[in-house]
Amino acid sequence: MPVLLLSLLLLTMNVLGNYSSNTSFGNSLTAFQDTTKPKTDTVPAVRDSSIVQRDTFDVKMSKDSLDAPVHYSASDSIVLEVPTKKIILYSKGNVKYKDMDLTADSIEMDNQKNEVVATFRRDSAGNIIGRPRMIQNDTKMDADFMRFNTKTQKGITQSTITAQGEMFVQGGKIKKVSPTEYFAARGLITTCNLDTPHFAFRTPRMKMVSQKLAVTGPIHPEFEGVPVPIYLPFGFFPLSQGRHSGLLPPQFTASDQFGLGLEGLGYYQVLNDYFDVTLRTNIYSYGGWAAFVTPTYRKRYRYNGTLNLSYQSTRLLSDDAKQEFTTAQTFNIAWSHTVDSRARPGQSFSANVNAGSSKFNQYVTNNPMRNYQNNLNSSITYSKTWGTMFNLTASANHSQNNTTTLINMNLPNVAFTVNTFYPLAPKEPVGESKWYEKLGIGLNTNVANQISIYEKDFSLSKLVDTMQWGAQHNIPIQLSLPSLGPFQVSPGISYQQKWYSRKFTRYWDSAGQDVDTLIQKGFFTSQDISFSLGISTALFGKFENFGKNSALRAIRHVVRPTFSISYKPDMAKKDYYTTMISADSTKYRFSYYEGTIFGPFGEGEFGGISFGIDNNLEAKVRSKKDTADGGIKKIRLIDGFGFNGGYNFLADSFKLSNISLYFRSTLFEKINITAGANLDPYKVNARGDRINEYAWKGGGLSLGRITSGNIAISTSFQSKPKDDKKAAEKEDQFENQNLPPMTPEEQMEQLAYVQRNAAEFADFNIPWSLNTSFSFNFTRNFKADYSGWETQTNANLSLNGDFNLTPKWKVGMNTYYDFKSSSIQTLSMFISRELHCWQLSINVTPVGLIRTFNITINPKSGILRDLRINRTRYFYGQ
């Protein structure tokens, strides 16, 4: 038995049965040899150059294989047909191949033909489910049927809709011949995003280059499916996004004063990625015309700006029987420029220029807001900062009154500032600072040059004659002392010096029986110094004794009194003089430096006190809607109210200064109120001049006379949006716009454009809105002939708002009422109609310098905005 077992073992020990043998690197001859050390052949081998070495990974690919992976999915099932090499996706099929993303209810991929076929299905109610959609190269395409070749990138679709920017292109059959080129039969081009558009341009054939252009054969428009008998031999539609050059079509107008006209005719030219220019012109049949040149430049993260050059040659019918036409030549220059703060850290440059002829705004048509704009202002500013200590600002300013035609120019103005530094403080402080180490010194220097001239006198000689310059230096010295309990003590010293280029002297001309003037040019100086010690604190009070069921829980009152002792010697006494101003020997005291850039220092020695009290009131109420913080909500009742004044112990008369009163509040977080007044505590004589006698002397409760005052009230109300999501999207779109800066003139232009085209900007998502403001001010001024005093008052009311008559109709109004003239200065109204892809607006200005009537209907899309039907009438009133 052992012999048999041994024989069986010897026979079967090398038999592996069904298992594969393990290959071994060595064999029985080398199993016991050391092969870790390489052996060197003493005879070098000769390599045959005819032998080609091949990479073991050079594997031949099948001719029908794809050159990129395909990702596919379906929600119902995926069927693989091996014999025909087809894959069928059922329900919500999706195929992604390179840059193509295809979705449909049913997708069939044929690997032999390299074709993809997509279709839809209908439910039991006949509704379409899973209509094929393809996205490729930023092009979206929806169709009833799609066949696409993955190799040639060619395909064909039926009943197709594709979006190209703002345009929507429909085709009964569309053939794709390249990644960007398409041919279409029975095509429609529209800006309406509905499957059955409200309007379209129909053509039997068309070629389209994606995101560039579409060229058609014979074409005609149709509305609501009804053809319009207007046929063109061909059509050309730009589909490219961004800026591109082209003609700007005009708008037809008619006016009794200007005649028939074309407004806005021009050309837009893109010069490069950073620069473009717009040319526009207005032409009228009576001979008037206007030209506008608007270059715009921008460079991201560096700068951007806009320049607007305008010239008007006005010719309109005259109201004067002696002349048939009134003519005028006017111009305007507007420039805005800003530099990105990241371009040059520590430096900044900005420009905001608006200058021109005084009557330019008066002859601008269909712009009631600009017709009444009587002030033009400009500023150009450059600033540079060195560390945290020094700052230099150079600027040029311009202001112009179109009523008086007075032009004031300040150029250049230079301001140099040394921020407060502490010379006694150690460079490396250790421990708590000593009180004397908080002694701070600063410097503020301003140098200015001013030119004042009337438009009719504008010439080089007049500019030189009216030019004057001046300078002002201020050295503040302050010391922050430790708090004395609830009181903060702040001593200070201030030294000022002013430089003047002229003296202005008034004297009585006995021959002419009036006041004459004498101007003396040269270099003059004046200086002033003051010492002060200020004390301030704050007092808090709260009242909470309200009923348990009361919505009012508490009222909090904060009082901040200020008190200071100061002394100022009369260093400006030499700058004042007394002269006679009337034949009855009435005398008045003037300064030699009145009318200068920085003005004179105050006359008289001051040694006294200054005082003031500021208050604010807040309330805590129980909120039924807001449950945060226990349902308690803070409400500001009065943001601030109080008074400021002073008393001069060293003055020989009029020791008590005028009292300044103020009030500001935001009621219900909606109504903004600001008010102020100046109280004179002294009596006046019959002529209106102050006398050294208190108003309350002799009995009575009078505290003085209010010599000037002002109050302004404004509020804005609007309803909640119908759709909060749309409102948020609109706000985000507005905030994300990267627009160049605009001058105030351009802002007024845009506001006027919005008023003229209300339907384009009417927000039907806001059912109603109301904005109103009221202002009133008065002041006591010295009469121009020095004969006494007079009170001048101004008051006006501004009101604008709109509301939805129906979900598709909106009515709005804007008006400005002047109480001094007891008349409505301007009134404009509009009616707008929401027409989905079109808009209708009716704008009427029955009151104003230029009265207008305008009705416009045009597409909303910016690319077809100039395809409008417009009727405009102007009525000019001088």
LOKOLLUM-13797 format. One record per residue (C-alpha): residue in three letters; x, y, z. Coordinates in steps of 0.5 Angstrom, whole numbers, padded with zeros to 4 digits, always signed. Each point is the difference from the previous one (the first is absolute). Layout:
// residues N
ALAXYZ ...
END
This chain:
// residues 878
MET+0000+0000+0000 PRO+0005+0005+0002 VAL+0004-0002-0007 LEU-0007+0002-0004 LEU-0001+0007+0004 LEU+0008+0002-0002 SER-0001-0002-0007 LEU-0007+0004-0001 LEU+0004+0006+0003 LEU+0006-0001-0005 LEU-0005+0000-0006 THR-0005+0006+0002 MET+0005+0005+0003 ASN+0001+0004-0006 VAL-0007-0001-0003 LEU-0004+0007+0001 GLY-0006-0002-0003 ASN-0005+0006-0002 TYR+0004+0005+0004 SER+0005+0004-0004 SER+0008+0000+0001 ASN+0003+0006+0004 THR+0006+0002-0005 SER+0006+0001+0004 PHE+0006+0005-0002 GLY+0005-0005+0001 ASN+0000-0008-0001 SER+0004-0006+0003 LEU+0006+0002-0003 THR+0001+0007+0003 ALA-0004-0001+0006 PHE+0006-0001+0005 GLN+0004+0005-0004 ASP+0001+0008+0003 THR-0004+0004-0006 THR+0000+0006+0004 LYS+0007+0003-0003 PRO+0000+0001-0007 LYS+0005-0003-0005 THR+0004+0004-0005 ASP+0001-0003-0007 THR+0007+0002-0002 VAL-0002+0000-0007 PRO-0005+0006-0001 ALA-0006-0002-0004 VAL-0001+0004-0007 ARG-0007+0002-0001 ASP-0003-0001-0006 SER-0003+0007-0002 SER-0005-0003-0005 ILE-0004-0003+0006 VAL-0006+0004+0002 GLN-0002+0001+0007 ARG-0007+0000+0002 ASP-0003+0003+0006 THR-0004-0006+0003 PHE-0006+0005+0001 ASP-0001+0002-0007 VAL-0006-0004-0001 LYS-0005+0001-0006 MET-0006+0003+0001 SER-0007-0002-0003 LYS-0002+0004-0006 ASP-0007+0001+0003 SER+0002+0002+0007 LEU-0001+0007+0002 ASP+0005+0005+0002 ALA-0002+0003+0007 PRO-0004-0004+0005 VAL-0008+0000+0000 HIS-0004+0001+0006 TYR-0007-0002+0000 SER-0006-0001+0005 ALA-0007-0001+0000 SER-0006+0000+0006 ASP-0004-0006-0003 SER+0005-0005-0004 ILE+0006-0001-0004 VAL+0000-0005-0006 LEU+0006-0003-0003 GLU-0001-0003-0007 VAL+0007-0004-0001 PRO-0001-0003-0007 THR-0002+0007-0003 LYS+0005+0004+0005 LYS-0006+0005+0002 ILE-0002+0003+0007 ILE-0007+0002+0002 LEU-0001+0005+0006 TYR-0008+0000+0002 SER-0003+0006+0004 LYS+0005+0006+0002 GLY+0006-0002-0004 ASN+0006+0004+0000 VAL+0006-0001-0004 LYS+0007+0004+0001 TYR+0005+0000-0006 LYS+0006+0005+0000 ASP-0004+0007+0000 MET-0007-0003-0002 ASP-0005-0001+0006 LEU-0007-0003-0003 THR-0006-0002+0004 ALA-0006-0003-0002 ASP-0006-0005+0001 SER+0003-0005-0004 ILE+0007+0000-0003 GLU+0003-0006-0005 MET+0008+0000-0001 ASP+0002-0004-0006 ASN+0008-0002+0001 GLN+0000-0003-0007 LYS-0002+0007-0004 ASN+0002+0005+0006 GLU-0007+0003+0000 VAL-0004+0002+0006 VAL-0008+0001-0001 ALA-0004+0003+0005 THR-0008+0000+0001 PHE-0005+0002+0004 ARG-0007-0003+0002 ARG-0007+0002+0002 ASP-0004-0002+0006 SER-0007-0002+0001 ALA-0002+0008-0001 GLY+0004+0001-0006 ASN+0005+0004+0004 ILE+0008+0000-0003 ILE+0004-0004+0005 GLY+0008+0000+0000 ARG+0001+0005-0006 PRO+0007-0001-0003 ARG+0005+0006+0002 MET+0007+0000-0002 ILE+0005+0005+0003 GLN+0007+0001-0004 ASN+0004+0006-0001 ASP-0004+0005+0005 THR-0006-0002-0005 LYS-0006-0003+0002 MET-0005-0004-0004 ASP-0007-0003+0001 ALA-0003-0004-0005 ASP-0005-0005-0002 PHE+0005-0005-0003 MET+0007+0000+0000 ARG+0005-0004-0004 PHE+0008+0001+0001 ASN+0006-0003-0002 THR+0006+0000+0005 LYS+0005-0001-0005 THR-0002+0006-0005 GLN-0003+0004+0005 LYS-0006+0001-0005 GLY-0007-0001+0001 ILE-0007+0001-0001 THR-0006+0003+0004 GLN-0008+0001-0001 SER-0004+0005+0003 THR+0006+0003+0004 ILE+0001+0007+0004 THR+0007+0002+0002 ALA+0002+0006+0004 GLN+0005+0005-0003 GLY+0001+0006+0005 GLU-0006+0004+0000 MET-0003-0004-0006 PHE-0004-0006-0001 VAL+0001-0004-0006 GLN-0006-0005-0002 GLY+0001-0005-0006 GLY-0005-0005-0003 LYS+0007-0004-0002 ILE+0007+0002+0002 LYS+0006-0003-0003 LYS+0007+0000+0004 VAL+0006+0000-0005 SER+0005+0002+0005 PRO+0001+0002+0008 THR-0002+0007-0001 GLU-0004+0000-0007 TYR-0007-0002-0001 PHE-0005+0000-0006 ALA-0008+0001+0001 ALA-0006-0001-0004 ARG-0007+0004+0002 GLY+0004+0004+0005 LEU-0003+0005+0005 ILE+0005+0006+0004 THR-0003+0003+0006 THR+0001+0003+0007 CYS-0006-0003+0003 ASN+0002-0006+0004 LEU-0007-0004-0001 ASP-0001-0006-0004 THR-0005+0004-0004 PRO+0003+0007+0000 HIS-0004+0006+0000 PHE+0004+0003-0006 ALA+0006-0003-0005 PHE+0003+0001-0006 ARG-0001-0006-0005 THR+0004-0003-0006 PRO+0000-0006-0004 ARG+0008-0001+0001 MET+0005+0002+0004 LYS+0007-0001+0002 MET+0003+0002+0007 VAL+0007+0000+0003 SER-0001-0001+0008 GLN+0001+0006+0004 LYS+0002+0004-0006 LEU-0005+0001-0005 ALA-0006-0002-0004 VAL-0002+0001-0007 THR-0006-0001-0004 GLY-0004-0001-0006 PRO-0006+0004-0002 ILE-0003+0002+0007 HIS-0006+0004+0003 PRO-0003+0001+0007 GLU-0006-0003+0003 PHE-0004+0002+0006 GLU-0004-0006+0004 GLY+0001-0004-0006 VAL-0003+0005-0005 PRO+0005+0002-0006 VAL+0001+0007-0001 PRO+0001+0002-0007 ILE+0007+0003+0000 TYR+0005-0004-0003 LEU+0007+0000-0001 PRO+0005-0003-0004 PHE+0005-0003+0005 GLY+0001+0001+0008 PHE+0006+0001+0004 PHE+0000-0001+0008 PRO+0006+0001+0004 LEU+0000-0005+0005 SER+0007+0001+0004 GLN+0000+0002+0007 GLY+0004+0006+0003 ARG+0001+0007-0004 HIS+0000+0000-0008 SER+0000+0006-0004 GLY-0006+0003-0004 LEU-0005+0005-0002 LEU-0004+0003+0005 PRO-0007+0001-0003 PRO-0004+0007+0002 GLN-0007+0002+0003 PHE-0005+0004-0004 THR-0002+0006+0004 ALA-0005+0006-0002 SER+0000+0007+0004 ASP-0003+0006-0002 GLN+0006+0004+0002 PHE+0006-0005-0003 GLY-0004-0003-0005 LEU+0000-0007-0003 GLY+0007-0003+0003 LEU+0004-0007+0000 GLU+0003-0001+0007 GLY+0005-0005+0002 LEU+0003-0001-0007 GLY+0007-0002+0001 TYR+0005-0006+0000 TYR+0004-0004+0005 GLN+0007-0002-0001 VAL+0004-0005+0004 LEU+0007+0002-0001 ASN+0003-0006+0004 ASP-0001-0003+0007 TYR+0001+0006+0004 PHE-0003+0006-0004 ASP-0006+0001-0004 VAL-0004+0006-0002 THR-0007+0002-0002 LEU-0002+0006-0005 ARG-0007+0002+0000 THR-0004+0006-0003 ASN-0007+0004+0000 ILE-0002+0003-0006 TYR-0006+0005-0001 SER-0004+0002-0006 TYR+0001+0008+0003 GLY+0007-0001-0001 GLY+0002-0002+0007 TRP+0005-0005+0002 ALA+0004-0003+0006 ALA+0006-0005+0000 PHE+0002-0005+0005 VAL+0007-0003+0001 THR+0001-0005+0005 PRO+0006-0004+0001 THR+0001-0006+0005 TYR+0006-0003+0003 ARG+0001-0005+0005 LYS+0006-0005+0002 ARG-0002-0005+0006 TYR+0004+0001+0006 ARG+0003+0007-0002 TYR-0005+0005-0002 ASN-0007+0002-0004 GLY-0003+0006-0002 THR-0005+0003-0005 LEU+0001+0007-0004 ASN-0006+0003-0003 LEU+0000+0006-0005 SER-0006+0004-0002 TYR-0002+0006-0004 GLN-0006+0003-0002 SER-0002+0004-0006 THR-0007+0002+0002 ARG-0005+0003-0004 LEU-0007+0001+0002 LEU-0006+0004-0001 SER+0000+0006+0004 ASP-0006+0003+0004 ASP+0003+0007-0002 ALA-0004+0003-0006 LYS+0006+0004-0002 GLN+0004-0006-0002 GLU-0002-0007-0003 PHE+0005-0004+0004 THR+0004-0001+0006 THR+0007-0002-0001 ALA+0005-0002+0005 GLN+0007-0004+0000 THR+0001-0004+0006 PHE+0005-0005+0002 ASN+0001-0005+0006 ILE+0006-0004+0003 ALA-0001-0006+0005 TRP+0006-0005+0002 SER+0000-0005+0005 HIS+0006-0004+0002 THR+0002-0005+0006 VAL+0006-0004+0001 ASP+0000-0007+0004 SER+0003+0001+0007 ARG+0004-0006-0002 ALA+0003+0003-0006 ARG+0005+0004+0004 PRO-0001-0001+0008 GLY+0001+0007+0003 GLN-0002+0004-0006 SER-0007+0002-0003 PHE-0002+0004-0005 SER-0008+0002-0002 ALA-0003+0004-0005 ASN-0007+0003+0000 VAL-0001+0005-0005 ASN-0007+0004-0002 ALA+0001+0007-0003 GLY-0002+0003-0006 SER-0005+0006-0003 SER-0005+0003+0005 LYS-0006-0001-0004 PHE+0002-0007-0003 ASN-0005-0004+0005 GLN-0005+0005-0002 TYR+0000-0002-0007 VAL+0000-0008+0001 THR-0006-0003-0002 ASN-0005-0005+0003 ASN+0004+0000+0007 PRO-0004+0005+0005 MET+0005-0002+0006 ARG+0006+0003-0004 ASN-0004+0006-0003 TYR+0000+0002+0008 GLN+0007-0002+0002 ASN+0003+0007+0001 ASN+0007-0002+0003 LEU+0006-0004-0003 ASN+0005-0002+0004 SER+0007-0004-0001 SER+0006-0003+0004 ILE+0006-0003-0002 THR+0004-0003+0006 TYR+0007-0003+0001 SER+0003-0002+0007 LYS+0006-0004+0002 THR+0001-0003+0007 TRP+0007-0001+0003 GLY-0001-0005+0005 THR-0004+0002+0006 MET+0002+0007+0001 PHE+0000+0004-0006 ASN-0005+0001-0005 LEU+0000+0005-0007 THR-0007+0001-0003 ALA+0000+0005-0007 SER-0007+0001-0003 ALA-0003+0005-0005 ASN-0007+0002+0001 HIS-0005+0004-0004 SER-0007+0002+0002 GLN-0005+0004-0005 ASN-0007+0003+0001 ASN-0004+0000-0006 THR-0005+0005+0002 THR+0005+0005+0002 THR+0005-0002-0005 LEU+0006+0000+0005 ILE+0006-0004+0000 ASN+0004-0002+0005 MET+0007-0004-0001 ASN+0004-0002+0006 LEU+0007-0003-0003 PRO+0004-0002+0002 ASN-0002-0002+0007 VAL+0006-0003+0004 ALA-0001-0003+0007 PHE+0006-0003+0004 THR-0002-0004+0007 VAL+0005-0002+0005 ASN-0004-0005+0005 THR+0000+0001+0007 PHE+0007-0003+0003 TYR+0002+0000+0007 PRO+0007+0002+0001 LEU+0001-0001+0007 ALA-0002-0007+0000 PRO+0005-0006-0001 LYS+0001-0004-0006 GLU+0000-0006+0004 PRO-0005+0001+0006 VAL+0000-0004+0006 GLY-0005+0000+0005 GLU-0005+0005+0001 SER+0000+0006-0004 LYS+0002+0007+0004 TRP-0005+0005-0001 TYR+0005+0005-0003 GLU+0001-0005-0005 LYS-0007+0001-0003 LEU+0002+0007-0003 GLY-0002+0000-0007 ILE+0002+0005-0006 GLY-0003+0000-0007 LEU+0000+0005-0006 ASN-0005+0001-0005 THR+0002+0005-0006 ASN-0004+0002-0006 VAL+0002+0004-0006 ALA-0005+0002-0005 ASN-0001+0004-0006 GLN-0007+0003-0002 ILE-0003+0003-0006 SER-0007+0003-0001 ILE-0002+0003-0006 TYR-0007+0001-0004 GLU-0001-0004-0006 LYS-0001+0006-0004 ASP+0007+0003+0002 PHE+0004-0007-0001 SER+0007+0002-0003 LEU+0007-0001+0002 SER+0001+0007+0002 LYS-0006+0000+0005 LEU+0002-0007+0003 VAL+0007+0003+0002 ASP-0004+0006+0003 THR-0005-0004+0004 MET+0005-0005+0002 GLN+0002+0000+0008 TRP+0004-0005+0004 GLY+0000-0001+0007 ALA+0003-0005+0006 GLN-0002-0003+0006 HIS+0004-0003+0006 ASN-0003-0003+0006 ILE+0005-0004+0005 PRO-0005-0003+0006 ILE+0003-0002+0006 GLN-0004-0005+0004 LEU+0001-0004+0007 SER-0004-0006+0002 LEU+0000+0000+0008 PRO-0002-0006+0004 SER-0008+0000+0001 LEU-0002+0003+0007 GLY-0006-0005+0001 PRO-0005+0001-0004 PHE+0003+0007-0003 GLN+0005+0000-0006 VAL+0004+0006+0000 SER+0004+0002-0007 PRO+0004+0006+0000 GLY+0002+0003-0007 ILE+0004+0006-0003 SER-0001+0002-0007 TYR+0004+0005-0004 GLN-0002+0002-0007 GLN+0003+0005-0006 LYS-0003+0002-0006 TRP+0003+0003-0006 TYR-0004+0005-0005 SER+0002+0002-0007 ARG-0005+0007+0001 LYS-0004+0004+0004 PHE-0007+0002-0001 THR-0002+0007+0003 ARG-0007+0004-0001 TYR+0000+0007+0001 TRP-0006+0005-0001 ASP+0000+0004-0006 SER-0003+0007+0002 ALA-0001+0002-0008 GLY-0004-0006-0002 GLN-0003-0001+0007 ASP+0002-0008+0000 VAL+0005-0005+0003 ASP+0006-0001-0005 THR+0005-0005+0001 LEU+0008+0000-0001 ILE+0004-0006-0001 GLN+0007+0000+0002 LYS+0005-0006-0003 GLY+0006-0002+0004 PHE+0002-0005+0006 PHE-0004+0000+0006 THR+0000-0004+0006 SER-0004-0001+0006 GLN+0000-0005+0006 ASP-0004-0003+0006 ILE+0001-0004+0006 SER-0004-0003+0005 PHE+0000-0004+0007 SER-0005-0005+0002 LEU-0002-0005+0006 GLY-0006-0004-0002 ILE-0004-0005+0005 SER-0005-0005-0003 THR-0004-0005+0003 ALA-0006-0004-0001 LEU-0007-0001+0004 PHE-0004-0006+0000 GLY-0008-0001+0002 LYS-0005-0005-0001 PHE-0007-0001+0001 GLU-0003-0007+0001 ASN-0007+0001+0004 PHE-0005-0002-0005 GLY-0005-0005+0000 LYS+0001-0007-0001 ASN-0005+0000-0006 SER+0003+0006-0003 ALA+0004-0001-0006 LEU+0005+0006+0002 ARG+0005-0003+0005 ALA+0005+0005+0001 ILE+0003+0007-0002 ARG+0007+0002+0000 HIS+0003+0007+0000 VAL+0007+0002-0001 VAL+0003+0007+0002 ARG+0007+0002-0003 PRO+0001+0007+0003 THR+0007+0003-0002 PHE+0003+0006+0003 SER+0007+0003-0002 ILE+0004+0007+0003 SER+0003+0003-0006 TYR+0004+0006-0001 LYS+0002+0004-0006 PRO+0004+0006-0001 ASP-0003+0006-0005 MET+0006-0001-0005 ALA-0005+0001-0006 LYS-0002+0007+0003 LYS+0005+0004-0005 ASP-0004-0004-0006 TYR-0007+0004+0001 TYR-0002+0007-0001 THR-0006+0004+0001 THR-0003+0004-0006 MET-0007+0004-0002 ILE-0005-0004-0004 SER-0005+0005-0001 ALA-0002+0007+0000 ASP-0003+0000+0007 SER+0007-0001+0002 THR-0001-0007+0002 LYS+0006-0004+0001 TYR+0002-0007+0000 ARG+0006-0004+0001 PHE+0004-0004-0005 SER+0006-0005-0001 TYR+0005+0002-0005 TYR+0000-0008-0002 GLU-0007-0001-0001 GLY-0001-0003-0007 THR+0007-0004+0000 ILE+0001-0007+0000 PHE+0000-0002+0007 GLY-0003+0006+0003 PRO+0002+0004+0006 PHE+0001-0002+0007 GLY-0006+0002+0005 GLU+0001+0007+0003 GLY+0001+0001+0008 GLU+0003-0003+0006 PHE-0003-0006+0002 GLY+0000-0002+0007 GLY-0006-0005+0003 ILE-0003-0006-0001 SER-0003-0004-0005 PHE-0006-0005+0001 GLY-0005-0005-0003 ILE-0004-0006+0002 ASP-0002-0006-0005 ASN-0006-0005+0001 ASN-0002-0006-0003 LEU-0006-0004+0002 GLU-0002-0008-0001 ALA-0005-0004+0002 LYS-0001-0008+0001 VAL-0007-0003-0003 ARG-0002-0007+0000 SER+0000-0002-0007 LYS-0006-0005-0002 LYS+0004-0003-0006 ASP+0007+0000+0002 THR+0001-0005+0006 ALA+0008+0001+0000 ASP+0003+0003+0007 GLY-0007-0002+0003 GLY-0004+0004-0005 ILE+0003+0007+0002 LYS+0002+0005-0005 LYS+0003+0007+0000 ILE-0002+0006-0003 ARG+0003+0006-0001 LEU-0005+0006+0001 ILE+0005+0006+0000 ASP+0007-0001-0003 GLY+0002+0006+0003 PHE-0002+0007+0002 GLY+0003+0006+0004 PHE+0004+0007+0000 ASN+0007+0003+0000 GLY+0002+0007+0002 GLY+0005+0004+0003 TYR+0001+0006+0005 ASN+0006+0005-0001 PHE+0002+0003+0007 LEU+0005+0005-0003 ALA-0005+0003-0005 ASP-0002+0007+0001 SER-0007-0002-0004 PHE-0004-0006-0002 LYS+0003-0005+0005 LEU-0004-0005-0002 SER+0000-0004-0006 ASN-0005-0002-0005 ILE-0003-0007+0002 SER+0000-0005-0005 LEU-0006-0005+0000 TYR+0000-0007-0003 PHE-0005-0006-0001 ARG+0001-0006-0003 SER-0005-0007+0000 THR-0002-0006-0004 LEU-0007-0001+0002 PHE-0002-0007-0001 GLU+0007-0002-0004 LYS-0004+0004-0006 ILE-0001+0007+0001 ASN+0007+0004+0000 ILE-0001+0007+0003 THR+0006+0005+0001 ALA-0001+0007+0003 GLY+0004+0006+0002 ALA-0001+0007+0002 ASN+0005+0006+0003 LEU-0003+0004+0006 ASP+0003+0007+0001 PRO-0001+0002+0007 TYR+0000+0007-0001 LYS-0005+0006-0002 VAL+0000+0004-0007 ASN-0001+0007-0001 ALA-0005+0003-0005 ARG+0005-0001-0006 GLY+0001-0008+0002 ASP+0007+0001+0003 ARG+0001-0003+0006 ILE+0001+0004+0007 ASN+0003-0002+0006 GLU-0006-0002+0004 TYR-0003-0007+0001 ALA-0006-0002-0003 TRP-0003-0002+0007 LYS+0002+0006+0003 GLY-0006+0005+0002 GLY-0005-0006+0002 GLY-0003-0005-0005 LEU+0002-0008-0002 SER+0004+0002-0006 LEU+0007-0004+0000 GLY+0002+0004-0007 ARG-0001+0000-0007 ILE+0000-0006-0005 THR+0005+0003-0005 SER+0000-0006-0005 GLY-0003-0007+0000 ASN-0001-0006-0004 ILE-0004-0007+0000 ALA+0001-0006-0005 ILE-0005-0006+0000 SER+0000-0006-0004 THR-0002-0007+0000 SER-0001-0006-0005 PHE-0005-0005+0000 GLN-0001-0006-0004 SER-0004-0006+0000 LYS+0003-0007+0001 PRO+0002-0004-0007 LYS-0004-0005-0003 ASP+0005-0005-0001 ASP+0006+0001+0005 LYS+0005-0004-0004 LYS-0001+0004-0006 ALA+0001+0006+0004 ALA+0007-0003+0003 GLU+0002-0002-0007 LYS-0001+0007-0002 GLU+0004+0003+0006 ASP+0006-0005-0002 GLN+0000+0002-0007 PHE+0000+0007+0002 GLU+0006-0001+0005 ASN+0004-0004-0005 GLN+0000+0005-0006 ASN+0007+0002-0001 LEU-0001+0007-0003 PRO+0004+0006-0001 PRO-0001+0006+0005 MET-0005+0006-0002 THR+0000+0007+0001 PRO-0006+0003+0003 GLU-0002+0003-0007 GLU+0000-0008-0002 GLN-0004-0002+0006 MET-0005+0006-0002 GLU+0000-0003-0007 GLN-0002-0007+0002 LEU-0005+0002+0005 ALA-0003+0004-0006 TYR+0000-0005-0005 VAL-0003-0005+0006 GLN-0006+0005+0000 ARG-0001+0001-0008 ASN+0000-0008+0000 ALA-0004-0002+0006 ALA-0002-0007-0003 GLU+0007-0002-0001 PHE+0002+0001+0008 ALA-0007-0001+0003 ASP+0000-0005+0005 PHE-0006-0004+0000 ASN+0002-0004+0006 ILE-0001+0006+0004 PRO-0007+0001+0000 TRP+0001+0007+0003 SER+0005+0005+0002 LEU+0000+0008+0003 ASN+0006+0004+0001 THR-0001+0007+0003 SER+0004+0006+0003 PHE-0001+0007+0002 SER+0005+0005+0002 PHE-0001+0007+0003 ASN+0005+0005+0002 PHE+0001+0008+0001 THR+0005+0005+0002 ARG+0001+0007+0002 ASN+0005+0003-0005 PHE+0003+0007-0001 LYS-0003+0004-0006 ALA+0004+0001-0006 ASP-0001+0008+0001 TYR+0002-0001+0008 SER-0007+0004+0001 GLY-0002-0006+0005 TRP-0002-0007+0001 GLU-0004-0005-0004 THR-0003-0007+0001 GLN+0001-0005-0006 THR-0004-0006+0000 ASN+0000-0006-0004 ALA-0005-0006+0000 ASN-0001-0006-0004 LEU-0003-0007-0001 SER+0002-0006-0004 LEU-0005-0006-0001 ASN+0001-0006-0004 GLY-0003-0007+0000 ASP-0003-0005-0004 PHE-0005-0006+0000 ASN-0003-0006-0003 LEU-0007+0001-0003 THR+0000-0007-0002 PRO+0005-0005+0000 LYS+0002+0002-0007 TRP-0001+0008+0000 LYS+0004+0005+0005 VAL-0001+0007+0001 GLY+0005+0005+0002 MET+0001+0008+0002 ASN+0006+0004+0002 THR-0001+0008+0002 TYR+0003+0005+0003 TYR-0004+0006+0003 ASP+0004+0007+0002 PHE-0004+0003+0006 LYS+0003+0007-0001 SER-0002+0001-0007 SER-0007-0004+0001 SER+0001-0004-0006 ILE+0002-0007-0002 GLN+0006+0000-0003 THR+0000-0006-0004 LEU-0005-0006-0001 SER+0001-0007-0003 MET-0004-0006-0001 PHE+0000-0007-0003 ILE-0004-0006-0001 SER+0004-0006-0002 ARG-0003-0007-0003 GLU+0004-0007+0002 LEU-0001-0003-0007 HIS+0005-0006+0002 CYS+0005+0001-0006 TRP-0002+0007-0002 GLN-0001+0006+0004 LEU-0005+0006-0001 SER+0001+0007+0004 ILE-0004+0006+0000 ASN+0004+0006+0003 VAL-0003+0007+0001 THR+0003+0006+0002 PRO-0005+0005+0000 VAL+0003+0005+0005 GLY+0008+0003-0001 LEU+0004+0004-0004 ILE+0000-0005-0006 ARG-0007-0004+0000 THR+0000-0007-0003 PHE-0005-0006-0002 ASN+0004-0006-0002 ILE-0003-0007-0002 THR+0004-0006-0001 ILE+0000-0007-0002 ASN+0006-0004-0001 PRO+0003-0007+0002 LYS+0003-0001+0007 SER+0006-0003-0003 GLY+0006+0004+0000 ILE+0002-0002-0007 LEU-0007+0002-0003 ARG-0001+0006+0005 ASP+0001+0004-0006 LEU-0006-0003-0004 ARG-0005+0004+0003 ILE-0006+0004-0002 ASN+0000+0007+0003 ARG-0004+0006+0000 THR+0003+0006+0003 ARG-0002+0008+0001 TYR+0004+0005+0003 PHE-0003+0007+0002 TYR+0005+0005+0002 GLY-0001+0006+0005 GLN+0005+0006+0001 
END
